[in-house]
Amino acid sequence: MKLLELCGNLLKLPHSRSLKQKLFELRERKYSFRIYYAFLPNKIILMLHAGNKKTQDKDIEIARVRLAELTRDEEK
């Protein structure tokens, strides 16, 4: 998390990767833990969901839905 705070959207593999559609994955390799997040204006990092590597497809979908809901509300 500290690396994400320091590097922001410049953080790349092996620590972070883009999942497209403004969604990113913060990777903790030792425990196979993932945090799904997005960047909002004004340097805000929005943590959307977290889970382990074994359930990542489901976790990514949950994060995508949450991001869509939040950005839809923001556009109103």
N, CA, C and O atoms as CSV, one atom per row, in Angstrom:
chain,resi,resn,atom,element,x,y,z
A,1,MET,N,N,0.830,-1.188,0.000
A,1,MET,CA,C,0.000,0.000,0.000
A,1,MET,C,C,0.877,1.256,0.000
A,1,MET,O,O,0.546,2.250,-0.646
A,2,LYS,N,N,1.970,1.205,0.710
A,2,LYS,CA,C,2.851,2.370,0.769
A,2,LYS,C,C,3.425,2.679,-0.615
A,2,LYS,O,O,3.526,3.843,-1.004
A,3,LEU,N,N,3.801,1.631,-1.358
A,3,LEU,CA,C,4.311,1.847,-2.714
A,3,LEU,C,C,3.269,2.512,-3.602
A,3,LEU,O,O,3.599,3.388,-4.402
A,4,LEU,N,N,2.025,2.103,-3.466
A,4,LEU,CA,C,0.950,2.708,-4.252
A,4,LEU,C,C,0.789,4.178,-3.891
A,4,LEU,O,O,0.598,5.024,-4.764
A,5,GLU,N,N,0.868,4.470,-2.611
A,5,GLU,CA,C,0.763,5.864,-2.165
A,5,GLU,C,C,1.906,6.705,-2.740
A,5,GLU,O,O,1.694,7.835,-3.182
A,6,LEU,N,N,3.108,6.148,-2.730
A,6,LEU,CA,C,4.279,6.885,-3.201
A,6,LEU,C,C,4.338,7.012,-4.723
A,6,LEU,O,O,4.678,8.073,-5.246
A,7,CYS,N,N,4.010,5.935,-5.429
A,7,CYS,CA,C,4.183,5.899,-6.885
A,7,CYS,C,C,2.916,6.211,-7.668
A,7,CYS,O,O,2.992,6.597,-8.835
A,8,GLY,N,N,1.759,6.049,-7.047
A,8,GLY,CA,C,0.498,6.314,-7.744
A,8,GLY,C,C,0.358,5.480,-8.997
A,8,GLY,O,O,0.646,4.283,-8.989
A,9,ASN,N,N,-0.086,6.110,-10.082
A,9,ASN,CA,C,-0.330,5.353,-11.307
A,9,ASN,C,C,0.950,4.955,-12.047
A,9,ASN,O,O,0.876,4.351,-13.116
A,10,LEU,N,N,2.100,5.279,-11.504
A,10,LEU,CA,C,3.370,4.844,-12.087
A,10,LEU,C,C,3.799,3.471,-11.576
A,10,LEU,O,O,4.757,2.896,-12.094
A,11,LEU,N,N,3.113,2.942,-10.578
A,11,LEU,CA,C,3.442,1.629,-10.019
A,11,LEU,C,C,3.087,0.544,-11.032
A,11,LEU,O,O,1.963,0.504,-11.533
A,12,LYS,N,N,4.031,-0.326,-11.329
A,12,LYS,CA,C,3.852,-1.372,-12.347
A,12,LYS,C,C,4.177,-2.747,-11.768
A,12,LYS,O,O,4.429,-2.888,-10.572
A,13,LEU,N,N,4.167,-3.762,-12.641
A,13,LEU,CA,C,4.523,-5.119,-12.243
A,13,LEU,C,C,5.912,-5.134,-11.626
A,13,LEU,O,O,6.782,-4.395,-12.088
A,14,PRO,N,N,6.151,-5.922,-10.630
A,14,PRO,CA,C,5.310,-6.998,-10.099
A,14,PRO,C,C,4.331,-6.556,-9.009
A,14,PRO,O,O,3.614,-7.388,-8.453
A,15,HIS,N,N,4.292,-5.273,-8.702
A,15,HIS,CA,C,3.462,-4.795,-7.592
A,15,HIS,C,C,2.029,-4.482,-7.993
A,15,HIS,O,O,1.105,-4.672,-7.203
A,16,SER,N,N,1.844,-4.011,-9.203
A,16,SER,CA,C,0.523,-3.587,-9.654
A,16,SER,C,C,0.389,-3.839,-11.146
A,16,SER,O,O,1.377,-3.847,-11.881
A,17,ARG,N,N,-0.851,-4.045,-11.585
A,17,ARG,CA,C,-1.082,-4.147,-13.025
A,17,ARG,C,C,-2.465,-3.620,-13.369
A,17,ARG,O,O,-3.385,-3.647,-12.552
A,18,SER,N,N,-2.584,-3.144,-14.585
A,18,SER,CA,C,-3.850,-2.622,-15.078
A,18,SER,C,C,-4.737,-3.775,-15.524
A,18,SER,O,O,-4.276,-4.708,-16.181
A,19,LEU,N,N,-6.023,-3.701,-15.160
A,19,LEU,CA,C,-6.989,-4.712,-15.581
A,19,LEU,C,C,-7.944,-4.155,-16.627
A,19,LEU,O,O,-8.946,-4.795,-16.947
A,20,LYS,N,N,-7.656,-2.991,-17.156
A,20,LYS,CA,C,-8.475,-2.277,-18.150
A,20,LYS,C,C,-9.692,-1.646,-17.499
A,20,LYS,O,O,-10.032,-1.946,-16.354
A,21,GLN,N,N,-10.338,-0.775,-18.244
A,21,GLN,CA,C,-11.528,-0.058,-17.788
A,21,GLN,C,C,-11.306,0.660,-16.458
A,21,GLN,O,O,-12.175,0.657,-15.586
A,22,LYS,N,N,-10.118,1.280,-16.314
A,22,LYS,CA,C,-9.764,2.094,-15.143
A,22,LYS,C,C,-9.604,1.298,-13.854
A,22,LYS,O,O,-9.542,1.890,-12.776
A,23,LEU,N,N,-9.535,-0.024,-13.938
A,23,LEU,CA,C,-9.394,-0.876,-12.761
A,23,LEU,C,C,-7.962,-1.407,-12.690
A,23,LEU,O,O,-7.376,-1.791,-13.702
A,24,PHE,N,N,-7.412,-1.421,-11.471
A,24,PHE,CA,C,-6.054,-1.897,-11.251
A,24,PHE,C,C,-6.042,-2.939,-10.142
A,24,PHE,O,O,-6.964,-3.032,-9.332
A,25,GLU,N,N,-4.960,-3.724,-10.134
A,25,GLU,CA,C,-4.790,-4.781,-9.146
A,25,GLU,C,C,-3.476,-4.543,-8.412
A,25,GLU,O,O,-2.416,-4.487,-9.036
A,26,LEU,N,N,-3.541,-4.403,-7.100
A,26,LEU,CA,C,-2.355,-4.310,-6.259
A,26,LEU,C,C,-2.058,-5.724,-5.792
A,26,LEU,O,O,-2.921,-6.382,-5.211
A,27,ARG,N,N,-0.841,-6.195,-6.042
A,27,ARG,CA,C,-0.514,-7.598,-5.804
A,27,ARG,C,C,0.425,-7.754,-4.612
A,27,ARG,O,O,1.460,-7.093,-4.525
A,28,GLU,N,N,0.047,-8.625,-3.715
A,28,GLU,CA,C,0.907,-9.003,-2.599
A,28,GLU,C,C,1.319,-10.435,-2.902
A,28,GLU,O,O,0.530,-11.359,-2.707
A,29,ARG,N,N,2.518,-10.627,-3.366
A,29,ARG,CA,C,2.947,-11.920,-3.899
A,29,ARG,C,C,3.143,-12.992,-2.837
A,29,ARG,O,O,2.852,-14.161,-3.090
A,30,LYS,N,N,3.617,-12.634,-1.686
A,30,LYS,CA,C,3.935,-13.641,-0.669
A,30,LYS,C,C,2.706,-14.435,-0.246
A,30,LYS,O,O,2.792,-15.647,-0.046
A,31,TYR,N,N,1.559,-13.765,-0.106
A,31,TYR,CA,C,0.343,-14.427,0.362
A,31,TYR,C,C,-0.718,-14.556,-0.729
A,31,TYR,O,O,-1.844,-14.960,-0.441
A,32,SER,N,N,-0.386,-14.224,-1.962
A,32,SER,CA,C,-1.318,-14.273,-3.104
A,32,SER,C,C,-2.577,-13.458,-2.848
A,32,SER,O,O,-3.679,-13.875,-3.205
A,33,PHE,N,N,-2.411,-12.314,-2.236
A,33,PHE,CA,C,-3.516,-11.422,-1.893
A,33,PHE,C,C,-3.596,-10.305,-2.926
A,33,PHE,O,O,-2.566,-9.815,-3.390
A,34,ARG,N,N,-4.811,-9.899,-3.288
A,34,ARG,CA,C,-5.015,-8.853,-4.280
A,34,ARG,C,C,-5.957,-7.776,-3.749
A,34,ARG,O,O,-6.932,-8.078,-3.061
A,35,ILE,N,N,-5.661,-6.529,-4.070
A,35,ILE,CA,C,-6.556,-5.407,-3.772
A,35,ILE,C,C,-6.869,-4.740,-5.104
A,35,ILE,O,O,-5.961,-4.413,-5.868
A,36,TYR,N,N,-8.139,-4.540,-5.379
A,36,TYR,CA,C,-8.585,-3.940,-6.635
A,36,TYR,C,C,-8.942,-2.486,-6.377
A,36,TYR,O,O,-9.668,-2.173,-5.433
A,37,TYR,N,N,-8.428,-1.602,-7.221
A,37,TYR,CA,C,-8.576,-0.171,-6.968
A,37,TYR,C,C,-8.674,0.609,-8.271
A,37,TYR,O,O,-8.424,0.082,-9.355
A,38,ALA,N,N,-9.045,1.873,-8.136
A,38,ALA,CA,C,-9.126,2.795,-9.272
A,38,ALA,C,C,-8.650,4.164,-8.812
A,38,ALA,O,O,-8.645,4.474,-7.621
A,39,PHE,N,N,-8.255,4.967,-9.777
A,39,PHE,CA,C,-7.852,6.342,-9.497
A,39,PHE,C,C,-9.003,7.276,-9.818
A,39,PHE,O,O,-9.645,7.152,-10.861
A,40,LEU,N,N,-9.258,8.201,-8.925
A,40,LEU,CA,C,-10.262,9.237,-9.138
A,40,LEU,C,C,-9.547,10.583,-9.231
A,40,LEU,O,O,-8.375,10.688,-8.867
A,41,PRO,N,N,-10.240,11.607,-9.713
A,41,PRO,CA,C,-9.607,12.933,-9.768
A,41,PRO,C,C,-9.107,13.381,-8.387
A,41,PRO,O,O,-9.541,12.861,-7.359
A,42,ASN,N,N,-8.213,14.326,-8.384
A,42,ASN,CA,C,-7.642,14.902,-7.157
A,42,ASN,C,C,-6.795,13.909,-6.373
A,42,ASN,O,O,-6.747,13.958,-5.144
A,43,LYS,N,N,-6.126,13.005,-7.093
A,43,LYS,CA,C,-5.184,12.046,-6.496
A,43,LYS,C,C,-5.833,11.112,-5.484
A,43,LYS,O,O,-5.186,10.701,-4.520
A,44,ILE,N,N,-7.083,10.776,-5.687
A,44,ILE,CA,C,-7.788,9.844,-4.802
A,44,ILE,C,C,-7.623,8.435,-5.351
A,44,ILE,O,O,-7.829,8.193,-6.540
A,45,ILE,N,N,-7.248,7.503,-4.471
A,45,ILE,CA,C,-7.173,6.092,-4.826
A,45,ILE,C,C,-8.343,5.405,-4.136
A,45,ILE,O,O,-8.442,5.410,-2.909
A,46,LEU,N,N,-9.214,4.823,-4.919
A,46,LEU,CA,C,-10.431,4.200,-4.406
A,46,LEU,C,C,-10.239,2.691,-4.331
A,46,LEU,O,O,-10.133,2.027,-5.362
A,47,MET,N,N,-10.194,2.145,-3.115
A,47,MET,CA,C,-10.089,0.703,-2.923
A,47,MET,C,C,-11.487,0.108,-3.067
A,47,MET,O,O,-12.407,0.483,-2.341
A,48,LEU,N,N,-11.638,-0.821,-4.007
A,48,LEU,CA,C,-12.958,-1.335,-4.349
A,48,LEU,C,C,-13.261,-2.704,-3.760
A,48,LEU,O,O,-14.396,-2.976,-3.368
A,49,HIS,N,N,-12.251,-3.567,-3.694
A,49,HIS,CA,C,-12.477,-4.929,-3.204
A,49,HIS,C,C,-11.119,-5.581,-2.974
A,49,HIS,O,O,-10.104,-5.104,-3.481
A,50,ALA,N,N,-11.101,-6.659,-2.216
A,50,ALA,CA,C,-9.872,-7.411,-1.977
A,50,ALA,C,C,-10.204,-8.891,-1.896
A,50,ALA,O,O,-11.331,-9.272,-1.580
A,51,GLY,N,N,-9.217,-9.712,-2.185
A,51,GLY,CA,C,-9.421,-11.154,-2.099
A,51,GLY,C,C,-8.128,-11.874,-2.400
A,51,GLY,O,O,-7.087,-11.251,-2.605
A,52,ASN,N,N,-8.204,-13.206,-2.427
A,52,ASN,CA,C,-6.995,-13.961,-2.724
A,52,ASN,C,C,-6.978,-14.382,-4.189
A,52,ASN,O,O,-7.974,-14.248,-4.899
A,53,LYS,N,N,-5.855,-14.882,-4.621
A,53,LYS,CA,C,-5.672,-15.204,-6.030
A,53,LYS,C,C,-6.640,-16.291,-6.498
A,53,LYS,O,O,-7.029,-16.306,-7.666
A,54,LYS,N,N,-7.026,-17.183,-5.621
A,54,LYS,CA,C,-7.908,-18.293,-5.997
A,54,LYS,C,C,-9.294,-17.822,-6.418
A,54,LYS,O,O,-9.962,-18.495,-7.202
A,55,THR,N,N,-9.734,-16.676,-5.909
A,55,THR,CA,C,-11.078,-16.179,-6.238
A,55,THR,C,C,-11.021,-14.903,-7.075
A,55,THR,O,O,-11.982,-14.135,-7.098
A,56,GLN,N,N,-9.914,-14.673,-7.755
A,56,GLN,CA,C,-9.721,-13.372,-8.387
A,56,GLN,C,C,-10.721,-13.059,-9.493
A,56,GLN,O,O,-11.057,-11.887,-9.668
A,57,ASP,N,N,-11.215,-14.032,-10.246
A,57,ASP,CA,C,-12.202,-13.715,-11.289
A,57,ASP,C,C,-13.465,-13.122,-10.678
A,57,ASP,O,O,-13.993,-12.128,-11.175
A,58,LYS,N,N,-13.946,-13.732,-9.605
A,58,LYS,CA,C,-15.136,-13.225,-8.908
A,58,LYS,C,C,-14.839,-11.868,-8.270
A,58,LYS,O,O,-15.669,-10.960,-8.322
A,59,ASP,N,N,-13.675,-11.734,-7.679
A,59,ASP,CA,C,-13.293,-10.481,-7.021
A,59,ASP,C,C,-13.169,-9.330,-8.023
A,59,ASP,O,O,-13.569,-8.204,-7.728
A,60,ILE,N,N,-12.623,-9.609,-9.188
A,60,ILE,CA,C,-12.493,-8.577,-10.219
A,60,ILE,C,C,-13.869,-8.116,-10.675
A,60,ILE,O,O,-14.089,-6.921,-10.873
A,61,GLU,N,N,-14.789,-9.045,-10.841
A,61,GLU,CA,C,-16.142,-8.676,-11.263
A,61,GLU,C,C,-16.826,-7.811,-10.207
A,61,GLU,O,O,-17.505,-6.842,-10.548
A,62,ILE,N,N,-16.655,-8.149,-8.936
A,62,ILE,CA,C,-17.221,-7.338,-7.850
A,62,ILE,C,C,-16.641,-5.924,-7.904
A,62,ILE,O,O,-17.376,-4.945,-7.779
A,63,ALA,N,N,-15.335,-5.821,-8.091
A,63,ALA,CA,C,-14.685,-4.507,-8.166
A,63,ALA,C,C,-15.194,-3.710,-9.366
A,63,ALA,O,O,-15.424,-2.506,-9.253
A,64,ARG,N,N,-15.371,-4.367,-10.510
A,64,ARG,CA,C,-15.889,-3.681,-11.708
A,64,ARG,C,C,-17.291,-3.124,-11.473
A,64,ARG,O,O,-17.591,-1.994,-11.857
A,65,VAL,N,N,-18.147,-3.926,-10.840
A,65,VAL,CA,C,-19.517,-3.485,-10.555
A,65,VAL,C,C,-19.496,-2.295,-9.606
A,65,VAL,O,O,-20.209,-1.315,-9.824
A,66,ARG,N,N,-18.686,-2.372,-8.560
A,66,ARG,CA,C,-18.599,-1.261,-7.602
A,66,ARG,C,C,-18.084,0.008,-8.267
A,66,ARG,O,O,-18.597,1.098,-8.012
A,67,LEU,N,N,-17.078,-0.129,-9.114
A,67,LEU,CA,C,-16.542,1.041,-9.805
A,67,LEU,C,C,-17.602,1.658,-10.714
A,67,LEU,O,O,-17.752,2.879,-10.758
A,68,ALA,N,N,-18.330,0.822,-11.432
A,68,ALA,CA,C,-19.388,1.326,-12.319
A,68,ALA,C,C,-20.459,2.055,-11.522
A,68,ALA,O,O,-20.925,3.118,-11.931
A,69,GLU,N,N,-20.851,1.487,-10.384
A,69,GLU,CA,C,-21.866,2.130,-9.541
A,69,GLU,C,C,-21.377,3.478,-9.021
A,69,GLU,O,O,-22.116,4.462,-9.046
A,70,LEU,N,N,-20.154,3.522,-8.559
A,70,LEU,CA,C,-19.618,4.756,-7.983
A,70,LEU,C,C,-19.397,5.835,-9.035
A,70,LEU,O,O,-19.674,7.007,-8.781
A,71,THR,N,N,-18.911,5.466,-10.193
A,71,THR,CA,C,-18.682,6.476,-11.225
A,71,THR,C,C,-19.996,6.922,-11.852
A,71,THR,O,O,-20.110,8.063,-12.301
A,72,ARG,N,N,-20.984,6.043,-11.888
A,72,ARG,CA,C,-22.305,6.441,-12.386
A,72,ARG,C,C,-22.909,7.476,-11.452
A,72,ARG,O,O,-23.471,8.472,-11.907
A,73,ASP,N,N,-22.796,7.245,-10.144
A,73,ASP,CA,C,-23.304,8.204,-9.157
A,73,ASP,C,C,-22.561,9.535,-9.252
A,73,ASP,O,O,-23.157,10.596,-9.066
A,74,GLU,N,N,-21.277,9.479,-9.538
A,74,GLU,CA,C,-20.449,10.682,-9.627
A,74,GLU,C,C,-20.827,11.539,-10.838
A,74,GLU,O,O,-20.701,12.763,-10.794
A,75,GLU,N,N,-21.288,10.904,-11.914
A,75,GLU,CA,C,-21.636,11.621,-13.140
A,75,GLU,C,C,-22.954,12.371,-13.027
A,75,GLU,O,O,-23.206,13.279,-13.820
A,76,LYS,N,N,-23.798,12.022,-12.071
A,76,LYS,CA,C,-25.117,12.664,-11.913
A,76,LYS,C,C,-24.998,14.060,-11.363
A,76,LYS,O,O,-26.009,14.735,-11.170
